[in-house]
Amino acid sequence: MAKTKDFQFRIELGGDIEVSEATVTILRITRSEPILIETRNLRGPSFTASLPLEGTQSFYAVARIRKILHGGEGIELKERSVQLVSVFTHAATTVALSERVTVATAYSFARFLRIDSQGSVILCDPNQAAGIAYGMKNNFISTDGDLSRVIRSTPNGMETNSLAMFNFLSNLVYYCLIDPKVYSDFTRLTRSGSALGALLELTRDPFIDPEAIYGTICGMPQIFEPSLTSLEAPASPIPNQWTLTLKVNDSGAENFMIAGVGYLDFDKNDRLWLTNNVRQGTPNSSTFCVVLEPDGSPAPFSPLFGGGLLGAGFGIAADPEGEKIYVGNFGWGPTEWNPQQGSISAFSHDGSVLSPSKGYTEGLSRVQGMEFDAEGNLWMASWGSQDPMPYTASKYDFKSERSAVVVYLEGDPERALVHSFDSPYDLTFDVTVDPQGHAYVSNSGYGGDESRGLPAVASSVYKLRIDNGKLCVLAKWVSPKGYEAFRQVAVGADGYVYVGGVASSRVIRLDRDLRHPHEIKKNIYGPWGLTFGGDGTLFVANFLGDLETDSETVGETETGTLPEDEGMSRHLGPHSVTVLREADEKTARLMTVPTGGHEVTLANGLPLYGNPKTPSGDDIPLHSYDPLMRLTATRIDRAGNLWACNNWKPSAAIDVVRGNPGGDGLVAFVGIAEPTPRD
């Protein structure tokens, strides 16, 4: 006989609304169609149901509200379709169905949910990723309806507009229950047939008429607070898009805070492994990496030390099984904090150190991008030059090697293949491998240095493959514009190769033979990271800000100058991720994370730029209101959350002159992206 468990279900509506009639349906989540367990017709807000349990299972409940009492008056919803939805697991005891739970579920499970032609809510889990979405939902609200400390507190709270956005959307659902005009306007603007459908439309297209949707309830009392309408300067009450975000900046240890995340990858347990460039508040290389659980909380063994970790940059890759994670060490800042060679470190997914104390160094001269191919070969970009990075007064006497792409066959450092480029200043930055085993490599190029007699080197893209135990060049493309500071290279499902140029602020598209270049420039600002969703949507991580606006919120400081060819001498905002549907420039829109009105703080509670008291005792205002900073990469987890890497702080002049460059943490755009299936 199947084991059963009693669950208490409660419909909890805001304000003075009481439910007088509703239909609640309970279903089990499967990889295909959900399985109906029970349907209840209610004349009150709560009931108990005994559900069968078979192992670890997930369920969801949908409440279709038919009649309510509001201010003592009965209101029939009639043709208005307002459904509340909640996902729960076998571990729950109380399941709340409310406006807030519905908003959190709609966003966190956006890639699992649909409404069929009969108006039924269908939730399935083909990629077995519901646990990730459930953890993200809990960052906003618990299954029993309690608002989460995570969304209420730093680095969220009022440091971003996400809490206010969450409450505003919940207020929209509330008013859909009591006001037919709000319901009509909301569903009309989103071209949907129900309140839940309208929320799902916003997760799929967050740029739907923010001003008009805001206007539907902005003049009404806000039942759930703080809401967008109550935000004060420098925050704007009217959002520029309907994204819900979650920011994380806790490494697991306050004395080793996240600083300068360059890139990330996922292990077999969906944990996020982050490169950490610098020691927070300094220009010095860090000696640890950070590992987060799928919900963004620190893994038990984070931060992680040893194995040669030193100033990890853009390089991190899990092997095809997700069992081993390799981290590329670049080294940053002053001479004493830089390796003379560069290396990679290796770890087991459980945090065990696998590499020697100096890391693996065979064939390497500082590592940037890296990726495993389907055969388990580890491809790496070997930067080459030993010049300091980022900008510093240090001048190195270390011998540079030629830039190169290096392959460790089956991840074995003793079986290294190397293809070297012409000089140490090709500056090999990234490598990606397509399903056919072709590797595409981006060379950053070099702006030149007349004082040292070093000429400029043009940015380039190469196509290679392994043939008879050697690396063979199949094609190359050299930018006719010269130096563009190429960064990440990616292959889209459309068959084209894409590369971002920071100095030229454009994304270049080439065919698989590196011909027929086409540029994408609309809403592109210093592109580093390129990520494709499973539906072909391109997400571009912008290192620079929008040239058309200036959201400078950092106080005055001493003048600092950076090389103009890197375009980093000003603080331009807002910082953003560009979204392009089918890589079409006409669709390019910017996802940002506006402030909620409070300044950004680090994991230790200090302002982003550290203690306002400098060593000299001067009082210098270094407040920042930019929760999304200079980005180098985004990645999509299996639940459709897009994680963006805050690599560099917003004001480059302060960052370099004060030696405090490393941005803090990650920002997740919840449920915004279609996952790419991973084995």
C-alpha positions as CSV (number, residue, x, y, z in Angstrom):
1,M,0.0,0.0,0.0
2,A,1.4,3.4,-1.0
3,K,2.6,5.7,1.8
4,T,0.6,8.9,2.2
5,K,1.1,12.2,3.9
6,D,-1.3,15.0,5.0
7,F,-0.7,18.5,3.6
8,Q,-2.4,21.6,4.8
9,F,-3.4,24.0,1.9
10,R,-4.2,27.6,2.5
11,I,-5.4,30.3,0.1
12,E,-4.0,33.5,1.6
13,L,-4.9,36.7,-0.2
14,G,-3.7,40.2,0.5
15,G,-5.6,43.1,2.2
16,D,-9.1,42.2,3.3
17,I,-9.9,39.7,0.5
18,E,-11.5,36.4,1.6
19,V,-12.1,33.5,-0.7
20,S,-15.6,32.2,-0.8
21,E,-15.4,29.9,-3.8
22,A,-12.4,28.3,-5.5
23,T,-11.4,25.2,-7.3
24,V,-8.0,23.7,-6.3
25,T,-6.2,21.1,-8.4
26,I,-3.2,19.2,-7.1
27,L,-0.9,17.5,-9.6
28,R,2.4,15.5,-9.5
29,I,5.2,16.9,-11.6
30,T,6.8,14.5,-14.1
31,R,9.2,14.7,-17.0
32,S,6.3,14.8,-19.4
33,E,2.6,15.6,-18.7
34,P,1.6,16.1,-15.0
35,I,-0.5,13.5,-13.2
36,L,-3.7,14.7,-11.6
37,I,-4.0,13.7,-8.0
38,E,-7.0,15.5,-6.7
39,T,-9.5,18.4,-7.4
40,R,-11.4,20.2,-4.6
41,N,-14.2,22.7,-4.8
42,L,-13.8,25.0,-1.8
43,R,-16.1,27.4,0.0
44,G,-13.4,28.6,2.3
45,P,-9.7,29.3,2.4
46,S,-8.2,26.0,3.6
47,F,-8.3,22.3,3.5
48,T,-6.2,19.2,4.2
49,A,-5.3,16.6,1.5
50,S,-3.6,13.2,1.9
51,L,-1.2,12.7,-1.0
52,P,0.6,9.5,-2.0
53,L,4.4,9.6,-1.7
54,E,6.8,7.6,-3.7
55,G,10.4,8.7,-3.1
56,T,11.4,12.3,-3.5
57,Q,8.6,14.0,-5.5
58,S,7.5,17.4,-6.5
59,F,3.9,18.6,-6.8
60,Y,2.1,21.7,-7.7
61,A,-1.3,23.1,-6.7
62,V,-3.5,25.5,-8.8
63,A,-6.3,27.5,-7.3
64,R,-8.8,29.0,-9.7
65,I,-10.6,31.8,-7.8
66,R,-14.3,32.1,-8.6
67,K,-15.8,34.3,-5.9
68,I,-14.3,36.5,-3.2
69,L,-15.4,38.8,-0.3
70,H,-13.9,42.2,-0.4
71,G,-14.9,44.8,2.1
72,G,-17.9,42.6,3.0
73,E,-19.1,42.6,-0.6
74,G,-19.2,39.4,-2.7
75,I,-17.5,39.6,-6.0
76,E,-17.8,37.0,-8.7
77,L,-14.9,36.8,-11.1
78,K,-17.1,35.3,-13.9
79,E,-15.0,35.4,-17.1
80,R,-11.9,36.7,-15.3
81,S,-9.3,33.9,-15.0
82,V,-7.2,34.4,-11.9
83,Q,-5.2,31.4,-10.9
84,L,-2.8,31.0,-8.0
85,V,0.0,28.5,-8.3
86,S,2.4,26.9,-5.9
87,V,5.1,24.2,-6.2
88,F,5.9,22.0,-3.2
89,T,7.9,18.9,-2.4
90,H,7.2,15.9,-0.2
91,A,9.0,17.6,2.6
92,A,6.4,20.4,3.0
93,T,3.6,20.4,5.5
94,T,1.8,23.7,4.7
95,V,1.3,25.0,1.2
96,A,0.3,28.6,0.7
97,L,-1.5,29.8,-2.4
98,S,-1.1,33.6,-2.6
99,E,-0.3,36.5,-4.9
100,R,3.3,36.5,-3.8
101,V,3.8,32.7,-4.1
102,T,2.2,32.9,-7.6
103,V,4.6,35.6,-8.8
104,A,7.7,33.8,-7.4
105,T,6.5,30.5,-9.0
106,A,5.7,32.1,-12.3
107,Y,9.2,33.5,-12.6
108,S,11.2,30.7,-11.1
109,F,9.3,28.1,-13.1
110,A,8.9,30.1,-16.2
111,R,10.6,27.5,-18.3
112,F,8.5,24.7,-16.9
113,L,5.0,26.4,-17.0
114,R,2.5,26.8,-19.8
115,I,-1.3,27.3,-20.0
116,D,-3.0,25.0,-22.5
117,S,-6.0,25.9,-24.8
118,Q,-8.5,24.9,-22.1
119,G,-6.8,27.3,-19.6
120,S,-5.2,24.5,-17.6
121,V,-1.8,25.2,-15.9
122,I,0.7,22.6,-17.2
123,L,4.0,22.2,-15.4
124,C,6.5,19.5,-16.5
125,D,10.2,18.9,-15.8
126,P,11.9,17.3,-18.9
127,N,15.4,18.3,-17.8
128,Q,14.9,17.2,-14.1
129,A,15.7,20.8,-13.0
130,A,12.7,21.6,-10.9
131,G,14.8,21.4,-7.8
132,I,16.9,24.3,-9.1
133,A,13.8,26.4,-9.8
134,Y,12.3,25.5,-6.4
135,G,15.5,26.7,-4.7
136,M,15.2,30.0,-6.6
137,K,11.6,30.4,-5.7
138,N,12.5,30.0,-2.0
139,N,14.9,32.9,-2.3
140,F,11.7,35.0,-2.7
141,I,9.1,33.2,-0.6
142,S,8.8,30.0,1.3
143,T,6.2,27.3,0.5
144,D,4.2,28.2,3.6
145,G,4.1,31.9,2.4
146,D,6.8,33.6,4.5
147,L,8.8,36.3,2.7
148,S,12.4,35.1,2.4
149,R,15.2,36.8,4.3
150,V,17.3,36.5,1.1
151,I,15.2,38.9,-0.9
152,R,14.6,41.2,2.1
153,S,18.3,41.6,3.0
154,T,21.5,42.9,1.5
155,P,22.7,42.5,-1.3
156,N,19.1,42.5,-2.3
157,G,16.6,44.3,-0.1
158,M,16.5,47.9,-1.3
159,E,19.9,47.8,-3.0
160,T,18.1,46.6,-6.1
161,N,14.6,47.2,-7.3
162,S,13.8,43.4,-7.2
163,L,12.0,43.3,-3.9
164,A,9.9,46.3,-4.9
165,M,9.3,44.7,-8.4
166,F,8.2,41.5,-6.7
167,N,5.7,43.3,-4.5
168,F,4.4,45.4,-7.4
169,L,3.7,42.3,-9.5
170,S,2.0,40.8,-6.5
171,N,-0.1,43.9,-6.2
172,L,-1.1,43.5,-9.8
173,V,-2.4,40.0,-9.1
174,Y,-4.3,41.3,-6.1
175,Y,-6.0,44.0,-8.2
176,C,-6.8,41.5,-10.9
177,L,-9.0,39.8,-8.3
178,I,-11.0,42.9,-7.2
179,D,-10.9,45.3,-10.2
180,P,-12.1,44.1,-13.6
181,K,-10.4,47.1,-15.3
182,V,-7.0,46.3,-13.9
183,Y,-7.5,42.7,-15.1
184,S,-8.6,43.8,-18.5
185,D,-5.7,46.3,-18.9
186,F,-3.0,43.8,-17.7
187,T,-4.1,41.0,-19.9
188,R,-4.6,43.3,-22.9
189,L,-1.2,44.8,-22.6
190,T,0.4,41.4,-22.3
191,R,-1.9,39.8,-25.0
192,S,-2.8,37.0,-22.6
193,G,-6.0,35.3,-21.5
194,S,-5.4,35.2,-17.8
195,A,-3.6,36.9,-14.9
196,L,-1.1,34.0,-14.6
197,G,-0.7,34.0,-18.4
198,A,0.2,37.8,-18.2
199,L,2.9,37.1,-15.6
200,L,4.4,34.3,-17.9
201,E,4.4,36.7,-20.8
202,L,6.5,39.1,-18.8
203,T,9.0,36.4,-18.1
204,R,9.3,35.7,-21.8
205,D,9.3,39.4,-22.9
206,P,10.2,41.6,-20.0
207,F,10.2,44.7,-22.2
208,I,6.4,44.8,-22.6
209,D,5.3,48.4,-22.1
210,P,6.7,49.1,-18.6
211,E,5.2,52.6,-18.3
212,A,1.6,51.4,-19.3
213,I,1.7,48.3,-17.0
214,Y,3.0,50.4,-14.2
215,G,0.2,52.9,-14.8
216,T,-2.5,50.3,-14.2
217,I,-2.1,50.4,-10.4
218,C,0.4,53.1,-9.6
219,G,-2.3,55.3,-8.2
220,M,-3.8,52.7,-6.0
221,P,-2.9,51.6,-2.4
222,Q,0.0,49.1,-2.5
223,I,-1.0,46.1,-0.4
224,F,2.4,44.6,-0.5
225,E,5.2,46.9,0.4
226,P,7.8,48.2,-0.4
227,S,6.5,48.5,-3.9
228,L,7.8,50.4,-7.0
229,T,5.5,53.3,-6.2
230,S,7.3,54.0,-2.9
231,L,10.9,54.1,-4.2
232,E,12.8,57.3,-3.5
233,A,15.7,58.9,-5.4
234,P,18.0,57.9,-6.8
235,A,15.7,55.0,-7.6
236,S,13.0,55.4,-10.3
237,P,9.5,54.0,-9.6
238,I,8.9,53.2,-13.3
239,P,10.9,50.2,-14.3
240,N,12.6,49.8,-17.6
241,Q,11.8,46.1,-17.8
242,W,9.9,43.4,-15.8
243,T,12.9,41.2,-14.9
244,L,13.1,39.8,-11.4
245,T,16.7,39.5,-10.2
246,L,18.6,37.9,-7.3
247,K,22.0,39.1,-6.3
248,V,24.5,37.0,-4.4
249,N,27.9,38.1,-3.0
250,D,28.6,35.6,-0.1
251,S,31.6,33.4,-0.7
252,G,31.2,31.6,2.6
253,A,33.8,33.7,4.4
254,E,33.7,37.4,5.0
255,N,37.5,37.7,5.1
256,F,37.6,36.2,1.5
257,M,34.9,38.1,-0.2
258,I,33.9,37.6,-3.9
259,A,35.8,40.0,-6.1
260,G,36.0,40.1,-9.8
261,V,34.1,37.1,-11.0
262,G,35.3,36.4,-14.5
263,Y,33.5,33.3,-15.6
264,L,31.6,30.3,-14.1
265,D,30.7,26.7,-14.9
266,F,28.4,24.1,-13.5
267,D,29.4,20.7,-12.0
268,K,27.4,17.5,-11.9
269,N,25.3,18.7,-9.0
270,D,24.5,22.1,-10.7
271,R,26.8,23.9,-8.3
272,L,28.2,27.2,-9.7
273,W,32.0,27.4,-9.8
274,L,33.3,30.9,-10.0
275,T,36.7,32.3,-10.9
276,N,37.7,35.0,-8.5
277,N,40.2,37.6,-10.0
278,V,41.3,39.7,-7.1
279,R,41.3,40.1,-3.3
280,Q,38.4,42.5,-2.6
281,G,39.4,46.1,-2.1
282,T,42.9,45.6,-3.5
283,P,44.6,45.1,-6.9
284,N,46.1,41.9,-5.8
285,S,45.5,38.4,-7.2
286,S,43.2,36.2,-5.1
287,T,44.2,32.8,-4.0
288,F,40.8,31.1,-3.9
289,C,37.8,30.3,-6.0
290,V,34.1,30.4,-4.9
291,V,31.6,27.6,-5.2
292,L,27.8,28.2,-4.8
293,E,24.8,26.0,-4.5
294,P,22.3,26.1,-7.3
295,D,20.2,28.7,-5.3
296,G,23.3,31.0,-4.9
297,S,24.2,30.2,-1.3
298,P,27.8,29.2,-0.5
299,A,28.7,25.5,-0.8
300,P,29.9,24.0,2.5
301,F,33.5,24.0,1.2
302,S,33.5,27.5,-0.2
303,P,35.8,29.4,-0.6
304,L,38.2,26.9,-1.9
305,F,42.0,27.2,-1.7
306,G,45.1,25.4,-3.0
307,G,46.1,23.6,-6.2
308,G,47.9,26.7,-7.5
309,L,45.0,29.1,-7.5
310,L,46.2,32.7,-8.2
311,G,44.2,35.4,-9.8
312,A,41.9,33.2,-11.9
313,G,40.6,35.1,-14.9
314,F,38.2,34.0,-17.6
315,G,39.1,30.3,-17.5
316,I,37.1,27.7,-15.8
317,A,35.6,24.4,-17.2
318,A,34.0,21.3,-15.8
319,D,34.8,18.0,-17.6
320,P,32.0,16.4,-19.7
321,E,30.8,14.4,-16.6
322,G,30.9,17.4,-14.3
323,E,33.2,15.4,-12.0
324,K,36.3,17.6,-12.2
325,I,36.6,21.3,-12.5
326,Y,39.7,23.1,-13.9
327,V,40.5,26.7,-13.2
328,G,42.8,28.9,-15.2
329,N,45.2,31.1,-13.3
330,F,46.2,34.4,-14.8
331,G,47.6,36.6,-12.1
332,W,46.7,40.3,-11.7
333,G,48.1,43.6,-10.3
334,P,51.5,44.3,-8.8
335,T,54.5,42.2,-9.5
336,E,54.6,40.4,-6.2
337,W,51.1,39.1,-6.7
338,N,51.6,37.7,-10.2
339,P,52.9,34.3,-11.3
340,Q,55.7,34.3,-13.8
341,Q,54.1,31.6,-15.9
342,G,50.4,31.0,-15.3
343,S,48.8,27.6,-14.6
344,I,45.6,25.7,-14.2
345,S,44.2,24.2,-11.0
346,A,42.1,21.1,-10.7
347,F,39.4,20.1,-8.2
348,S,36.9,17.3,-7.7
349,H,33.3,18.3,-7.6
350,D,33.3,17.8,-3.8
351,G,36.1,20.4,-3.3
352,S,39.0,18.0,-3.1
353,V,42.3,19.5,-4.6
354,L,43.6,17.4,-7.5
355,S,46.5,19.6,-8.8
356,P,49.9,20.3,-7.2
357,S,50.5,23.4,-5.2
358,K,51.8,25.3,-8.3
359,G,49.1,24.0,-10.5
360,Y,49.7,22.5,-14.0
361,T,52.0,24.7,-16.1
362,E,52.9,22.6,-19.2
363,G,52.7,24.7,-22.3
364,L,51.0,27.6,-20.6
365,S,51.8,31.3,-20.3
366,R,48.8,32.7,-18.4
367,V,45.4,31.2,-19.0
368,Q,42.2,32.9,-20.0
369,G,39.2,31.0,-21.6
370,M,39.0,27.2,-21.5
371,E,36.6,24.5,-22.6
372,F,36.3,20.8,-22.8
373,D,35.3,19.1,-26.0
374,A,33.0,16.1,-26.2
375,E,36.0,13.7,-26.2
376,G,37.3,15.1,-22.8
377,N,40.1,17.2,-24.2
378,L,40.7,20.4,-22.4
379,W,41.3,23.4,-24.7
380,M,42.9,26.6,-23.2
381,A,43.8,30.1,-24.3
382,S,47.3,30.9,-23.4
383,W,47.6,34.7,-23.2
384,G,51.3,34.9,-23.8
385,S,52.4,38.3,-22.6
386,Q,53.7,38.7,-19.0
387,D,52.8,42.4,-18.9
388,P,50.7,43.3,-15.9
389,M,46.9,43.2,-16.1
390,P,45.0,45.2,-15.1
391,Y,46.8,48.5,-15.4
392,T,49.5,49.1,-12.8
393,A,52.8,50.9,-12.4
394,S,54.6,47.6,-12.2
395,K,56.9,46.7,-15.1
396,Y,57.8,43.1,-15.4
397,D,61.1,41.5,-16.3
398,F,59.5,38.1,-16.8
399,K,60.0,36.5,-20.1
400,S,56.9,36.4,-22.3
401,E,56.0,33.4,-24.4
402,R,54.1,33.5,-27.7
403,S,50.4,33.5,-27.4
404,A,48.9,30.1,-28.0
405,V,46.0,27.7,-27.9
406,V,46.9,24.6,-25.8
407,V,45.1,21.3,-25.5
408,Y,45.5,18.7,-22.7
409,L,44.4,15.5,-24.3
410,E,41.8,13.9,-22.1
411,G,42.7,16.6,-19.5
412,D,46.3,15.2,-19.1
413,P,49.0,17.9,-18.7
414,E,51.6,15.4,-19.9
415,R,49.9,15.1,-23.3
416,A,49.9,18.8,-24.2
417,L,49.4,20.0,-27.8
418,V,50.4,23.6,-28.5
419,H,49.7,25.9,-31.5
420,S,51.6,29.2,-31.1
421,F,50.7,32.4,-32.8
422,D,53.1,35.0,-34.1
423,S,54.0,37.0,-30.9
424,P,53.3,37.3,-27.2
425,Y,50.9,40.2,-28.1
426,D,48.3,38.2,-30.1
427,L,46.9,37.7,-26.6
428,T,44.9,34.6,-27.0
429,F,41.8,35.1,-25.0
430,D,39.1,32.4,-25.6
431,V,38.4,29.1,-27.2
432,T,35.2,27.2,-27.9
433,V,34.6,23.8,-29.6
434,D,31.6,22.9,-31.8
435,P,30.0,19.4,-31.8
436,Q,32.1,18.4,-34.8
437,G,35.3,19.0,-32.9
438,H,36.3,22.3,-34.6
439,A,37.8,24.9,-32.2
440,Y,37.3,28.6,-32.6
441,V,39.9,30.8,-30.9
442,S,39.8,34.6,-30.3
443,N,43.0,36.6,-30.1
444,S,42.4,39.9,-28.3
445,G,45.1,41.8,-30.2
446,Y,47.2,44.6,-28.8
447,G,47.0,48.4,-29.0
448,G,50.7,48.9,-29.2
449,D,53.2,50.8,-27.0
450,E,55.5,53.3,-28.6
451,S,57.5,53.8,-25.5
452,R,58.6,50.2,-25.6
453,G,58.8,49.9,-29.4
454,L,55.9,47.5,-29.5
455,P,53.6,47.7,-32.6
456,A,49.9,47.2,-32.5
457,V,48.6,43.6,-33.3
458,A,45.3,43.1,-35.0
459,S,42.5,41.1,-33.3
460,S,41.8,37.8,-35.0
461,V,39.8,34.6,-34.9
462,Y,41.2,31.1,-35.9
463,K,39.6,27.8,-36.6
464,L,41.5,24.7,-35.6
465,R,41.1,21.0,-35.0
466,I,43.1,18.0,-33.8
467,D,44.4,15.9,-36.7
468,N,46.8,13.0,-36.3
469,G,47.9,14.2,-32.9
470,K,48.6,17.8,-34.0
471,L,46.7,21.1,-33.9
472,C,45.9,22.2,-37.5
473,V,44.7,25.6,-38.6
474,L,41.8,25.4,-40.9
475,A,40.9,29.1,-41.3
476,K,41.6,32.5,-39.9
477,W,40.1,36.0,-40.0
478,V,42.1,39.1,-39.1
479,S,40.1,42.2,-38.2
480,P,40.6,44.9,-40.9
481,K,39.9,47.4,-38.1
482,G,43.1,46.3,-36.3
483,Y,43.0,46.1,-32.6
484,E,39.5,45.5,-31.2
485,A,40.2,43.7,-27.9
486,F,38.3,40.5,-28.9
487,R,36.9,38.5,-25.9
488,Q,34.6,35.5,-25.8
489,V,33.9,33.5,-29.0
490,A,30.8,31.4,-29.3
491,V,29.1,29.2,-31.9
492,G,25.3,29.7,-32.3
493,A,22.8,27.1,-33.3
494,D,22.3,29.1,-36.5
495,G,25.8,27.9,-37.7
496,Y,27.6,31.2,-37.3
497,V,30.6,32.1,-35.1
498,Y,30.3,35.2,-32.9
499,V,33.0,37.2,-31.2
500,G,32.8,40.3,-29.0
501,G,35.1,43.3,-29.5
502,V,35.4,45.5,-26.4
503,A,37.3,48.4,-28.0
504,S,34.9,48.6,-31.0
505,S,31.8,47.9,-29.0
506,R,30.5,45.4,-31.6
507,V,29.7,41.7,-31.9
508,I,31.1,40.2,-35.2
509,R,29.3,37.3,-36.9
510,L,31.3,35.0,-39.2
511,D,30.4,31.8,-41.0
512,R,32.0,28.5,-40.0
513,D,34.9,29.1,-42.4
514,L,35.4,32.6,-40.9
515,R,34.1,34.5,-43.9
516,H,31.4,37.1,-44.6
517,P,31.8,39.3,-41.5
518,H,28.7,41.0,-40.3
519,E,28.6,43.4,-37.3
520,I,26.0,43.9,-34.6
521,K,26.3,47.3,-32.8
522,K,22.8,48.3,-31.6
523,N,22.8,48.4,-27.8
524,I,26.2,46.8,-27.6
525,Y,28.7,48.4,-25.1
526,G,32.1,46.7,-24.7
527,P,31.0,43.1,-25.2
528,W,32.9,40.5,-23.3
529,G,30.6,37.5,-22.8
530,L,28.4,35.8,-25.4
531,T,25.8,33.2,-24.3
532,F,23.2,31.5,-26.5
533,G,19.9,30.3,-25.0
534,G,18.3,27.1,-26.1
535,D,15.9,29.1,-28.3
536,G,18.7,30.9,-30.1
537,T,18.5,34.1,-28.0
538,L,21.9,35.8,-27.7
539,F,22.8,37.4,-24.3
540,V,25.7,39.8,-24.5
541,A,27.5,40.7,-21.2
542,N,28.6,44.4,-21.6
543,F,31.7,45.6,-19.9
544,L,31.0,49.2,-20.6
545,G,27.9,51.3,-20.0
546,D,25.4,53.0,-22.3
547,L,27.0,55.9,-24.0
548,E,23.6,57.7,-24.3
549,T,23.1,58.0,-20.5
550,D,25.3,58.7,-17.5
551,S,24.2,57.1,-14.2
552,E,27.3,58.2,-12.4
553,T,26.6,57.8,-8.7
554,V,30.1,57.5,-7.3
555,G,31.4,60.5,-5.5
556,E,34.3,62.7,-6.6
557,T,37.8,61.3,-6.4
558,E,41.2,61.9,-7.8
559,T,41.5,61.9,-11.6
560,G,42.5,58.6,-13.1
561,T,43.3,58.0,-16.7
562,L,43.1,54.7,-18.5
563,P,44.1,53.8,-22.1
564,E,41.4,55.1,-24.4
565,D,41.6,52.0,-26.6
566,E,40.1,50.0,-23.8
567,G,37.3,52.6,-23.4
568,M,37.4,52.4,-19.6
569,S,38.3,55.9,-18.5
570,R,34.7,56.9,-17.8
571,H,31.8,55.5,-15.7
572,L,29.0,55.1,-18.1
573,G,25.7,53.5,-17.3
574,P,23.5,51.7,-16.9
575,H,25.4,48.5,-17.0
576,S,23.6,45.8,-18.9
577,V,23.0,42.5,-20.6
578,T,22.0,42.9,-24.3
579,V,19.2,40.5,-25.4
580,L,19.0,39.7,-29.2
581,R,16.3,37.4,-30.5
582,E,17.7,35.1,-33.2
583,A,20.8,37.3,-33.1
584,D,18.8,40.0,-34.9
585,E,20.1,43.5,-34.2
586,K,16.7,45.0,-34.6
587,T,15.5,43.1,-31.5
588,A,18.4,44.3,-29.3
589,R,17.2,45.4,-25.8
590,L,19.0,46.0,-22.5
591,M,18.4,44.1,-19.3
592,T,19.6,46.2,-16.4
593,V,19.3,46.0,-12.6
594,P,18.1,49.4,-11.3
595,T,18.8,50.5,-7.7
596,G,16.2,50.3,-5.0
597,G,17.5,53.5,-3.5
598,H,20.1,52.1,-1.1
599,E,23.8,52.1,-1.8
600,V,25.5,48.8,-2.7
601,T,27.3,47.0,0.1
602,L,29.8,44.2,0.3
603,A,29.2,40.9,2.1
604,N,30.8,42.4,5.2
605,G,28.3,45.3,5.3
606,L,30.8,48.0,4.1
607,P,30.1,50.1,1.0
608,L,31.2,48.7,-2.3
609,Y,34.4,50.7,-2.3
610,G,35.2,49.7,1.2
611,N,35.6,51.8,4.3
612,P,35.0,55.5,3.3
613,K,38.0,56.4,5.5
614,T,41.1,56.1,3.4
615,P,44.5,55.2,4.9
616,S,45.4,59.0,4.9
617,G,42.3,59.8,6.9
618,D,40.6,61.7,4.0
619,D,36.9,61.5,3.8
620,I,36.1,60.6,0.2
621,P,32.5,59.7,-0.8
622,L,32.7,56.4,-2.6
623,H,29.1,55.4,-2.6
624,S,27.7,53.4,-5.5
625,Y,24.2,52.6,-6.5
626,D,25.0,50.1,-9.3
627,P,24.1,46.6,-8.3
628,L,24.9,45.4,-11.8
629,M,28.5,46.3,-12.7
630,R,30.9,45.8,-15.5
631,L,30.1,42.3,-16.9
632,T,32.4,39.8,-18.4
633,A,30.2,36.8,-18.8
634,T,26.7,35.2,-18.4
635,R,25.8,31.6,-18.0
636,I,22.4,29.8,-18.1
637,D,21.6,27.1,-15.5
638,R,19.2,24.2,-16.2
639,A,16.2,26.1,-14.8
640,G,16.6,29.0,-17.1
641,N,18.2,31.5,-14.7
642,L,20.8,33.7,-16.4
643,W,23.8,34.4,-14.1
644,A,25.8,37.5,-14.8
645,C,29.3,38.1,-13.5
646,N,30.0,41.4,-11.8
647,N,33.7,41.4,-12.8
648,W,34.7,45.1,-12.3
649,K,33.3,47.9,-10.3
650,P,31.4,50.7,-12.0
651,S,33.9,53.5,-11.9
652,A,37.2,52.5,-13.6
653,A,39.0,55.7,-12.7
654,I,38.5,55.1,-9.0
655,D,39.1,51.4,-9.4
656,V,42.6,51.9,-10.9
657,V,43.8,54.9,-9.0
658,R,42.5,53.5,-5.7
659,G,43.5,49.9,-6.6
660,N,40.0,48.5,-5.9
661,P,38.8,47.0,-9.2
662,G,37.0,43.7,-8.3
663,G,33.2,43.8,-8.7
664,D,31.1,41.9,-6.2
665,G,29.2,38.7,-6.8
666,L,26.7,37.5,-9.3
667,V,23.2,38.7,-10.5
668,A,20.7,36.1,-11.6
669,F,17.9,37.2,-14.0
670,V,15.3,34.7,-12.8
671,G,13.8,32.4,-15.4
672,I,14.7,34.7,-18.3
673,A,16.5,32.2,-20.6
674,E,15.7,29.0,-22.4
675,P,18.2,26.4,-21.1
676,T,20.5,24.6,-23.5
677,P,20.1,20.8,-22.8
678,R,23.2,19.4,-21.0
679,D,23.8,15.6,-20.8
